[in-house]
Amino acid sequence: MPTIFTLPWQWTKATRPERAVVFASRFDAKGLKARWVLFAAGIRLRRVVLTSPGSLGVSLRAHPLAGRYYTLSMWQDEASLVAFAHGADHQTAVKRITELGPVSGILISRPDNGARPRWGDILHWVASAEPGPYRRESTPAQVSVQ
């Protein structure tokens, strides 16, 4: 499946800790309206992530013809990620997105060496996750960074 659209990784100005939390998700949508909602929500939430306390960086990948969208973000700690997830902007997007179809996601905690995770690894982690509620993986499986 060719990637049609990628917003490349963008770091925030926050100081990166020795250990960070990487969050990856996949959203699937059927129908033009649902695909547009996911695309627009991803762009809006990317802006919010970049200004959220504790955010380290973010990237998005879209396969709109297939209706598949991926998010990737890195956080100083899990508390920062949870605070973002409970924020009004994210809650509004989640409410709208959950009406569209299945969501697959995984939360991975890993040592941070100052580099971002590779999309290939993220796609593998998300593909190996069973659809269902968000959860965290206690140990990263062979993390590659670039």
VMD Tcl script that builds the backbone (N, CA, C; Angstrom):
set m [mol new atoms 438]
animate dup $m
set s [atomselect $m all]
$s set {name element resname resid chain x y z} {
  {N N MET 1 A 0.854 -1.171 0.000}
  {CA C MET 1 A 0.000 0.000 0.000}
  {C C MET 1 A 0.902 1.237 0.000}
  {N N PRO 2 A 0.851 2.035 -1.053}
  {CA C PRO 2 A 1.720 3.216 -1.115}
  {C C PRO 2 A 1.268 4.301 -0.140}
  {N N THR 3 A 2.259 4.947 0.452}
  {CA C THR 3 A 1.970 6.087 1.317}
  {C C THR 3 A 1.729 7.287 0.418}
  {N N ILE 4 A 0.591 7.901 0.577}
  {CA C ILE 4 A 0.231 9.052 -0.237}
  {C C ILE 4 A 0.723 10.346 0.400}
  {N N PHE 5 A 0.733 10.377 1.724}
  {CA C PHE 5 A 0.989 11.628 2.425}
  {C C PHE 5 A 1.725 11.341 3.732}
  {N N THR 6 A 2.845 11.997 3.956}
  {CA C THR 6 A 3.551 11.888 5.232}
  {C C THR 6 A 3.922 13.286 5.695}
  {N N LEU 7 A 3.549 13.610 6.913}
  {CA C LEU 7 A 4.065 14.817 7.555}
  {C C LEU 7 A 5.299 14.356 8.313}
  {N N PRO 8 A 6.494 14.793 7.909}
  {CA C PRO 8 A 7.714 14.268 8.510}
  {C C PRO 8 A 7.828 14.608 9.987}
  {N N TRP 9 A 8.713 13.875 10.639}
  {CA C TRP 9 A 8.949 14.065 12.064}
  {C C TRP 9 A 9.322 15.512 12.339}
  {N N GLN 10 A 8.692 16.076 13.355}
  {CA C GLN 10 A 9.034 17.414 13.800}
  {C C GLN 10 A 9.275 17.374 15.298}
  {N N TRP 11 A 10.469 17.764 15.707}
  {CA C TRP 11 A 10.805 17.846 17.125}
  {C C TRP 11 A 10.233 19.129 17.715}
  {N N THR 12 A 9.878 19.077 18.993}
  {CA C THR 12 A 9.539 20.294 19.721}
  {C C THR 12 A 10.842 20.825 20.318}
  {N N LYS 13 A 10.777 21.931 21.030}
  {CA C LYS 13 A 11.967 22.501 21.655}
  {C C LYS 13 A 12.233 21.921 23.043}
  {N N ALA 14 A 11.383 21.002 23.493}
  {CA C ALA 14 A 11.545 20.415 24.822}
  {C C ALA 14 A 12.837 19.597 24.898}
  {N N THR 15 A 13.434 19.576 26.066}
  {CA C THR 15 A 14.623 18.774 26.308}
  {C C THR 15 A 14.241 17.307 26.344}
  {N N ARG 16 A 14.992 16.483 25.626}
  {CA C ARG 16 A 14.693 15.054 25.588}
  {C C ARG 16 A 15.338 14.353 26.788}
  {N N PRO 17 A 14.555 13.585 27.525}
  {CA C PRO 17 A 15.098 12.842 28.670}
  {C C PRO 17 A 15.828 11.582 28.198}
  {N N GLU 18 A 16.489 10.887 29.144}
  {CA C GLU 18 A 17.158 9.630 28.793}
  {C C GLU 18 A 16.155 8.568 28.390}
  {N N ARG 19 A 14.973 8.637 28.935}
  {CA C ARG 19 A 13.937 7.660 28.638}
  {C C ARG 19 A 12.687 8.418 28.222}
  {N N ALA 20 A 12.045 7.962 27.151}
  {CA C ALA 20 A 10.857 8.642 26.649}
  {C C ALA 20 A 9.758 7.624 26.378}
  {N N VAL 21 A 8.571 8.128 26.103}
  {CA C VAL 21 A 7.441 7.284 25.746}
  {C C VAL 21 A 7.103 7.554 24.282}
  {N N VAL 22 A 7.060 6.497 23.501}
  {CA C VAL 22 A 6.689 6.596 22.094}
  {C C VAL 22 A 5.269 6.072 21.957}
  {N N PHE 23 A 4.424 6.843 21.287}
  {CA C PHE 23 A 3.045 6.430 21.070}
  {C C PHE 23 A 2.802 6.294 19.572}
  {N N ALA 24 A 2.261 5.149 19.178}
  {CA C ALA 24 A 1.916 4.919 17.775}
  {C C ALA 24 A 0.484 4.435 17.693}
  {N N SER 25 A -0.210 4.826 16.630}
  {CA C SER 25 A -1.582 4.360 16.448}
  {C C SER 25 A -1.886 4.181 14.973}
  {N N ARG 26 A -2.903 3.390 14.702}
  {CA C ARG 26 A -3.424 3.219 13.348}
  {C C ARG 26 A -4.926 3.404 13.412}
  {N N PHE 27 A -5.450 4.175 12.478}
  {CA C PHE 27 A -6.885 4.399 12.378}
  {C C PHE 27 A -7.335 3.955 10.994}
  {N N ASP 28 A -8.400 3.187 10.940}
  {CA C ASP 28 A -8.966 2.733 9.672}
  {C C ASP 28 A -10.330 3.364 9.478}
  {N N ALA 29 A -10.618 3.778 8.240}
  {CA C ALA 29 A -11.911 4.408 7.954}
  {C C ALA 29 A -12.467 3.889 6.640}
  {N N LYS 30 A -13.776 3.784 6.584}
  {CA C LYS 30 A -14.468 3.394 5.356}
  {C C LYS 30 A -15.323 4.561 4.899}
  {N N GLY 31 A -15.292 4.834 3.626}
  {CA C GLY 31 A -16.101 5.919 3.076}
  {C C GLY 31 A -15.340 7.227 3.022}
  {N N LEU 32 A -15.708 8.068 2.057}
  {CA C LEU 32 A -15.014 9.341 1.866}
  {C C LEU 32 A -15.123 10.275 3.061}
  {N N LYS 33 A -16.302 10.369 3.653}
  {CA C LYS 33 A -16.483 11.273 4.788}
  {C C LYS 33 A -15.579 10.870 5.953}
  {N N ALA 34 A -15.561 9.587 6.279}
  {CA C ALA 34 A -14.736 9.108 7.387}
  {C C ALA 34 A -13.257 9.343 7.109}
  {N N ARG 35 A -12.836 9.130 5.870}
  {CA C ARG 35 A -11.435 9.342 5.513}
  {C C ARG 35 A -11.053 10.812 5.660}
  {N N TRP 36 A -11.945 11.691 5.244}
  {CA C TRP 36 A -11.675 13.119 5.376}
  {C C TRP 36 A -11.621 13.535 6.845}
  {N N VAL 37 A -12.533 13.011 7.660}
  {CA C VAL 37 A -12.549 13.344 9.091}
  {C C VAL 37 A -11.236 12.919 9.744}
  {N N LEU 38 A -10.758 11.707 9.433}
  {CA C LEU 38 A -9.501 11.247 10.007}
  {C C LEU 38 A -8.325 12.112 9.571}
  {N N PHE 39 A -8.289 12.449 8.307}
  {CA C PHE 39 A -7.207 13.281 7.781}
  {C C PHE 39 A -7.192 14.640 8.474}
  {N N ALA 40 A -8.339 15.286 8.528}
  {CA C ALA 40 A -8.439 16.617 9.143}
  {C C ALA 40 A -8.138 16.554 10.644}
  {N N ALA 41 A -8.633 15.523 11.325}
  {CA C ALA 41 A -8.373 15.387 12.765}
  {C C ALA 41 A -6.880 15.191 13.022}
  {N N GLY 42 A -6.228 14.417 12.179}
  {CA C GLY 42 A -4.790 14.196 12.335}
  {C C GLY 42 A -3.991 15.478 12.217}
  {N N ILE 43 A -4.337 16.308 11.239}
  {CA C ILE 43 A -3.642 17.582 11.049}
  {C C ILE 43 A -3.860 18.492 12.263}
  {N N ARG 44 A -5.110 18.585 12.722}
  {CA C ARG 44 A -5.404 19.433 13.886}
  {C C ARG 44 A -4.668 18.951 15.140}
  {N N LEU 45 A -4.724 17.625 15.385}
  {CA C LEU 45 A -4.092 17.103 16.592}
  {C C LEU 45 A -2.572 17.208 16.540}
  {N N ARG 46 A -2.000 17.140 15.356}
  {CA C ARG 46 A -0.553 17.320 15.226}
  {C C ARG 46 A -0.145 18.691 15.776}
  {N N ARG 47 A -0.905 19.719 15.419}
  {CA C ARG 47 A -0.622 21.069 15.927}
  {C C ARG 47 A -0.724 21.118 17.445}
  {N N VAL 48 A -1.730 20.430 17.989}
  {CA C VAL 48 A -1.917 20.418 19.440}
  {C C VAL 48 A -0.757 19.680 20.111}
  {N N VAL 49 A -0.347 18.541 19.542}
  {CA C VAL 49 A 0.780 17.789 20.113}
  {C C VAL 49 A 2.019 18.668 20.178}
  {N N LEU 50 A 2.302 19.398 19.117}
  {CA C LEU 50 A 3.521 20.214 19.062}
  {C C LEU 50 A 3.566 21.308 20.121}
  {N N THR 51 A 2.420 21.685 20.672}
  {CA C THR 51 A 2.385 22.721 21.707}
  {C C THR 51 A 2.040 22.167 23.091}
  {N N SER 52 A 1.887 20.855 23.204}
  {CA C SER 52 A 1.503 20.246 24.484}
  {C C SER 52 A 2.708 20.092 25.405}
  {N N PRO 53 A 2.534 20.375 26.696}
  {CA C PRO 53 A 3.621 20.178 27.651}
  {C C PRO 53 A 4.076 18.714 27.641}
  {N N GLY 54 A 5.387 18.508 27.578}
  {CA C GLY 54 A 5.938 17.158 27.608}
  {C C GLY 54 A 6.067 16.489 26.250}
  {N N SER 55 A 5.545 17.113 25.203}
  {CA C SER 55 A 5.667 16.553 23.861}
  {C C SER 55 A 7.085 16.754 23.351}
  {N N LEU 56 A 7.628 15.711 22.698}
  {CA C LEU 56 A 8.975 15.786 22.136}
  {C C LEU 56 A 8.963 15.868 20.616}
  {N N GLY 57 A 7.951 15.266 19.975}
  {CA C GLY 57 A 7.880 15.297 18.521}
  {C C GLY 57 A 6.703 14.504 18.006}
  {N N VAL 58 A 6.454 14.649 16.686}
  {CA C VAL 58 A 5.279 14.001 16.092}
  {C C VAL 58 A 5.466 13.832 14.585}
  {N N SER 59 A 4.824 12.806 14.029}
  {CA C SER 59 A 4.769 12.578 12.590}
  {C C SER 59 A 3.452 11.890 12.274}
  {N N LEU 60 A 2.980 12.085 11.052}
  {CA C LEU 60 A 1.738 11.445 10.594}
  {C C LEU 60 A 1.986 10.794 9.245}
  {N N ARG 61 A 1.274 9.715 8.988}
  {CA C ARG 61 A 1.362 9.026 7.707}
  {C C ARG 61 A -0.045 8.658 7.273}
  {N N ALA 62 A -0.356 8.899 5.996}
  {CA C ALA 62 A -1.718 8.648 5.512}
  {C C ALA 62 A -1.713 7.815 4.237}
  {N N HIS 63 A -2.656 6.906 4.197}
  {CA C HIS 63 A -2.965 6.118 3.012}
  {C C HIS 63 A -4.457 6.343 2.744}
  {N N PRO 64 A -4.838 7.543 2.291}
  {CA C PRO 64 A -6.263 7.878 2.199}
  {C C PRO 64 A -7.056 6.995 1.243}
  {N N LEU 65 A -6.450 6.501 0.182}
  {CA C LEU 65 A -7.187 5.633 -0.735}
  {C C LEU 65 A -7.579 4.324 -0.055}
  {N N ALA 66 A -6.738 3.855 0.850}
  {CA C ALA 66 A -7.035 2.640 1.604}
  {C C ALA 66 A -7.789 2.947 2.897}
  {N N GLY 67 A -7.875 4.224 3.271}
  {CA C GLY 67 A -8.562 4.600 4.501}
  {C C GLY 67 A -7.767 4.297 5.754}
  {N N ARG 68 A -6.442 4.282 5.662}
  {CA C ARG 68 A -5.600 3.953 6.808}
  {C C ARG 68 A -4.687 5.136 7.142}
  {N N TYR 69 A -4.657 5.472 8.428}
  {CA C TYR 69 A -3.893 6.614 8.922}
  {C C TYR 69 A -3.088 6.190 10.146}
  {N N TYR 70 A -1.848 6.667 10.239}
  {CA C TYR 70 A -0.961 6.353 11.357}
  {C C TYR 70 A -0.508 7.637 12.040}
  {N N THR 71 A -0.327 7.553 13.355}
  {CA C THR 71 A 0.253 8.650 14.113}
  {C C THR 71 A 1.460 8.123 14.871}
  {N N LEU 72 A 2.419 8.999 15.110}
  {CA C LEU 72 A 3.606 8.663 15.870}
  {C C LEU 72 A 3.986 9.902 16.675}
  {N N SER 73 A 4.107 9.738 17.983}
  {CA C SER 73 A 4.530 10.862 18.812}
  {C C SER 73 A 5.445 10.355 19.918}
  {N N MET 74 A 6.253 11.257 20.438}
  {CA C MET 74 A 7.170 10.927 21.522}
  {C C MET 74 A 6.953 11.940 22.643}
  {N N TRP 75 A 6.986 11.432 23.877}
  {CA C TRP 75 A 6.671 12.235 25.056}
  {C C TRP 75 A 7.745 12.087 26.114}
  {N N GLN 76 A 7.906 13.122 26.945}
  {CA C GLN 76 A 8.904 13.083 28.020}
  {C C GLN 76 A 8.602 11.968 29.014}
  {N N ASP 77 A 7.308 11.729 29.254}
  {CA C ASP 77 A 6.905 10.685 30.195}
  {C C ASP 77 A 5.448 10.324 29.927}
  {N N GLU 78 A 5.012 9.257 30.560}
  {CA C GLU 78 A 3.638 8.801 30.356}
  {C C GLU 78 A 2.621 9.810 30.883}
  {N N ALA 79 A 2.967 10.520 31.948}
  {CA C ALA 79 A 2.049 11.526 32.491}
  {C C ALA 79 A 1.750 12.613 31.456}
  {N N SER 80 A 2.748 13.024 30.687}
  {CA C SER 80 A 2.539 14.036 29.637}
  {C C SER 80 A 1.599 13.515 28.560}
  {N N LEU 81 A 1.799 12.263 28.154}
  {CA C LEU 81 A 0.931 11.650 27.147}
  {C C LEU 81 A -0.506 11.551 27.653}
  {N N VAL 82 A -0.667 11.115 28.884}
  {CA C VAL 82 A -2.008 10.973 29.467}
  {C C VAL 82 A -2.690 12.339 29.584}
  {N N ALA 83 A -1.939 13.362 29.980}
  {CA C ALA 83 A -2.512 14.713 30.076}
  {C C ALA 83 A -3.005 15.177 28.703}
  {N N PHE 84 A -2.229 14.939 27.666}
  {CA C PHE 84 A -2.667 15.275 26.308}
  {C C PHE 84 A -3.932 14.490 25.940}
  {N N ALA 85 A -3.936 13.197 26.239}
  {CA C ALA 85 A -5.076 12.343 25.896}
  {C C ALA 85 A -6.360 12.784 26.588}
  {N N HIS 86 A -6.231 13.357 27.781}
  {CA C HIS 86 A -7.404 13.813 28.524}
  {C C HIS 86 A -7.783 15.259 28.204}
  {N N GLY 87 A -6.996 15.922 27.368}
  {CA C GLY 87 A -7.283 17.311 26.999}
  {C C GLY 87 A -8.502 17.422 26.091}
  {N N ALA 88 A -9.100 18.589 26.072}
  {CA C ALA 88 A -10.341 18.811 25.317}
  {C C ALA 88 A -10.179 18.562 23.820}
  {N N ASP 89 A -9.056 19.004 23.225}
  {CA C ASP 89 A -8.860 18.808 21.784}
  {C C ASP 89 A -8.820 17.329 21.426}
  {N N HIS 90 A -8.079 16.555 22.204}
  {CA C HIS 90 A -7.977 15.125 21.932}
  {C C HIS 90 A -9.304 14.424 22.183}
  {N N GLN 91 A -9.972 14.773 23.262}
  {CA C GLN 91 A -11.259 14.142 23.576}
  {C C GLN 91 A -12.292 14.386 22.470}
  {N N THR 92 A -12.317 15.600 21.926}
  {CA C THR 92 A -13.235 15.918 20.830}
  {C C THR 92 A -12.910 15.067 19.605}
  {N N ALA 93 A -11.633 14.957 19.282}
  {CA C ALA 93 A -11.227 14.153 18.126}
  {C C ALA 93 A -11.558 12.677 18.338}
  {N N VAL 94 A -11.297 12.158 19.522}
  {CA C VAL 94 A -11.579 10.756 19.816}
  {C C VAL 94 A -13.069 10.462 19.659}
  {N N LYS 95 A -13.895 11.351 20.169}
  {CA C LYS 95 A -15.338 11.147 20.063}
  {C C LYS 95 A -15.758 11.046 18.595}
  {N N ARG 96 A -15.227 11.938 17.780}
  {CA C ARG 96 A -15.579 11.945 16.360}
  {C C ARG 96 A -15.002 10.724 15.631}
  {N N ILE 97 A -13.763 10.359 15.950}
  {CA C ILE 97 A -13.095 9.247 15.277}
  {C C ILE 97 A -13.717 7.905 15.636}
  {N N THR 98 A -14.099 7.708 16.892}
  {CA C THR 98 A -14.647 6.416 17.295}
  {C C THR 98 A -15.976 6.116 16.622}
  {N N GLU 99 A -16.625 7.127 16.105}
  {CA C GLU 99 A -17.864 6.908 15.361}
  {C C GLU 99 A -17.595 6.372 13.951}
  {N N LEU 100 A -16.323 6.399 13.523}
  {CA C LEU 100 A -15.977 6.062 12.141}
  {C C LEU 100 A -15.621 4.603 11.902}
  {N N GLY 101 A -15.147 3.890 12.919}
  {CA C GLY 101 A -14.746 2.506 12.693}
  {C C GLY 101 A -13.662 2.062 13.645}
  {N N PRO 102 A -13.031 0.915 13.344}
  {CA C PRO 102 A -12.053 0.332 14.264}
  {C C PRO 102 A -10.790 1.168 14.400}
  {N N VAL 103 A -10.222 1.098 15.594}
  {CA C VAL 103 A -8.979 1.798 15.902}
  {C C VAL 103 A -8.012 0.773 16.484}
  {N N SER 104 A -6.767 0.830 16.043}
  {CA C SER 104 A -5.739 -0.055 16.566}
  {C C SER 104 A -4.613 0.808 17.099}
  {N N GLY 105 A -4.099 0.483 18.256}
  {CA C GLY 105 A -3.018 1.289 18.793}
  {C C GLY 105 A -2.154 0.545 19.777}
  {N N ILE 106 A -0.943 1.058 20.002}
  {CA C ILE 106 A -0.033 0.499 20.993}
  {C C ILE 106 A 0.837 1.629 21.542}
  {N N LEU 107 A 1.132 1.565 22.810}
  {CA C LEU 107 A 1.976 2.551 23.485}
  {C C LEU 107 A 3.262 1.847 23.877}
  {N N ILE 108 A 4.410 2.370 23.431}
  {CA C ILE 108 A 5.680 1.701 23.648}
  {C C ILE 108 A 6.608 2.617 24.424}
  {N N SER 109 A 7.140 2.132 25.525}
  {CA C SER 109 A 8.122 2.885 26.299}
  {C C SER 109 A 9.500 2.326 25.953}
  {N N ARG 110 A 10.447 3.219 25.661}
  {CA C ARG 110 A 11.777 2.755 25.284}
  {C C ARG 110 A 12.823 3.786 25.670}
  {N N PRO 111 A 14.075 3.351 25.816}
  {CA C PRO 111 A 15.137 4.331 26.055}
  {C C PRO 111 A 15.248 5.268 24.856}
  {N N ASP 112 A 15.507 6.527 25.118}
  {CA C ASP 112 A 15.632 7.517 24.056}
  {C C ASP 112 A 17.083 7.931 23.940}
  {N N ASN 113 A 17.672 7.776 22.752}
  {CA C ASN 113 A 19.057 8.186 22.575}
  {C C ASN 113 A 19.148 9.480 21.771}
  {N N GLY 114 A 18.073 10.233 21.737}
  {CA C GLY 114 A 18.070 11.502 21.023}
  {C C GLY 114 A 17.617 11.385 19.582}
  {N N ALA 115 A 17.223 10.208 19.158}
  {CA C ALA 115 A 16.760 10.005 17.782}
  {C C ALA 115 A 15.316 9.545 17.791}
  {N N ARG 116 A 14.668 9.728 16.668}
  {CA C ARG 116 A 13.271 9.309 16.569}
  {C C ARG 116 A 13.185 7.863 16.087}
  {N N PRO 117 A 12.078 7.182 16.387}
  {CA C PRO 117 A 11.894 5.822 15.890}
  {C C PRO 117 A 11.659 5.819 14.380}
  {N N ARG 118 A 11.988 4.733 13.725}
  {CA C ARG 118 A 11.763 4.599 12.283}
  {C C ARG 118 A 10.329 4.184 12.012}
  {N N TRP 119 A 9.775 4.708 10.923}
  {CA C TRP 119 A 8.407 4.352 10.554}
  {C C TRP 119 A 8.275 2.850 10.319}
  {N N GLY 120 A 9.285 2.208 9.757}
  {CA C GLY 120 A 9.216 0.757 9.517}
  {C C GLY 120 A 8.970 -0.018 10.794}
  {N N ASP 121 A 9.668 0.365 11.880}
  {CA C ASP 121 A 9.463 -0.289 13.174}
  {C C ASP 121 A 8.067 -0.018 13.708}
  {N N ILE 122 A 7.643 1.215 13.590}
  {CA C ILE 122 A 6.318 1.590 14.099}
  {C C ILE 122 A 5.230 0.813 13.369}
  {N N LEU 123 A 5.322 0.731 12.059}
  {CA C LEU 123 A 4.325 -0.013 11.287}
  {C C LEU 123 A 4.307 -1.481 11.695}
  {N N HIS 124 A 5.474 -2.041 11.976}
  {CA C HIS 124 A 5.546 -3.430 12.434}
  {C C HIS 124 A 4.875 -3.592 13.796}
  {N N TRP 125 A 5.176 -2.674 14.753}
  {CA C TRP 125 A 4.574 -2.752 16.082}
  {C C TRP 125 A 3.055 -2.660 16.008}
  {N N VAL 126 A 2.575 -1.708 15.224}
  {CA C VAL 126 A 1.122 -1.521 15.117}
  {C C VAL 126 A 0.475 -2.724 14.434}
  {N N ALA 127 A 1.115 -3.259 13.392}
  {CA C ALA 127 A 0.559 -4.412 12.679}
  {C C ALA 127 A 0.499 -5.648 13.572}
  {N N SER 128 A 1.438 -5.767 14.515}
  {CA C SER 128 A 1.453 -6.940 15.389}
  {C C SER 128 A 0.497 -6.802 16.572}
  {N N ALA 129 A -0.080 -5.627 16.767}
  {CA C ALA 129 A -1.009 -5.402 17.878}
  {C C ALA 129 A -2.401 -5.893 17.504}
  {N N GLU 130 A -3.047 -6.510 18.444}
  {CA C GLU 130 A -4.431 -6.907 18.249}
  {C C GLU 130 A -5.315 -5.667 18.356}
  {N N PRO 131 A -6.293 -5.532 17.467}
  {CA C PRO 131 A -7.218 -4.388 17.610}
  {C C PRO 131 A -7.873 -4.415 18.986}
  {N N GLY 132 A -8.096 -3.256 19.537}
  {CA C GLY 132 A -8.716 -3.170 20.851}
  {C C GLY 132 A -8.286 -1.914 21.559}
  {N N PRO 133 A -8.438 -1.898 22.871}
  {CA C PRO 133 A -8.112 -0.682 23.623}
  {C C PRO 133 A -6.610 -0.420 23.600}
  {N N TYR 134 A -6.253 0.822 23.841}
  {CA C TYR 134 A -4.851 1.190 23.894}
  {C C TYR 134 A -4.176 0.501 25.073}
  {N N ARG 135 A -2.950 0.113 24.873}
  {CA C ARG 135 A -2.172 -0.555 25.914}
  {C C ARG 135 A -0.698 -0.243 25.697}
  {N N ARG 136 A 0.128 -0.597 26.666}
  {CA C ARG 136 A 1.553 -0.337 26.519}
  {C C ARG 136 A 2.310 -1.656 26.477}
  {N N GLU 137 A 3.412 -1.623 25.781}
  {CA C GLU 137 A 4.323 -2.754 25.703}
  {C C GLU 137 A 5.434 -2.472 26.685}
  {N N SER 138 A 5.704 -3.399 27.595}
  {CA C SER 138 A 6.674 -3.113 28.654}
  {C C SER 138 A 8.112 -3.075 28.149}
  {N N THR 139 A 8.435 -3.844 27.135}
  {CA C THR 139 A 9.783 -3.809 26.591}
  {C C THR 139 A 9.715 -3.660 25.089}
  {N N PRO 140 A 10.486 -2.751 24.538}
  {CA C PRO 140 A 10.484 -2.590 23.094}
  {C C PRO 140 A 11.184 -3.748 22.412}
  {N N ALA 141 A 10.630 -4.205 21.309}
  {CA C ALA 141 A 11.228 -5.292 20.552}
  {C C ALA 141 A 12.158 -4.732 19.480}
  {N N GLN 142 A 13.444 -4.947 19.630}
  {CA C GLN 142 A 14.458 -4.540 18.675}
  {C C GLN 142 A 14.186 -3.179 18.063}
  {N N VAL 143 A 14.366 -2.155 18.854}
  {CA C VAL 143 A 14.102 -0.785 18.414}
  {C C VAL 143 A 15.220 -0.303 17.517}
  {N N SER 144 A 14.877 0.221 16.360}
  {CA C SER 144 A 15.827 0.897 15.488}
  {C C SER 144 A 15.524 2.378 15.577}
  {N N VAL 145 A 16.552 3.190 15.541}
  {CA C VAL 145 A 16.343 4.624 15.584}
  {C C VAL 145 A 17.130 5.255 14.453}
  {N N GLN 146 A 16.691 6.448 14.045}
  {CA C GLN 146 A 17.427 7.199 13.029}
  {C C GLN 146 A 17.481 8.641 13.414}
}
mol reanalyze $m
mol bondsrecalc $m
mol representation Tube
mol addrep $m
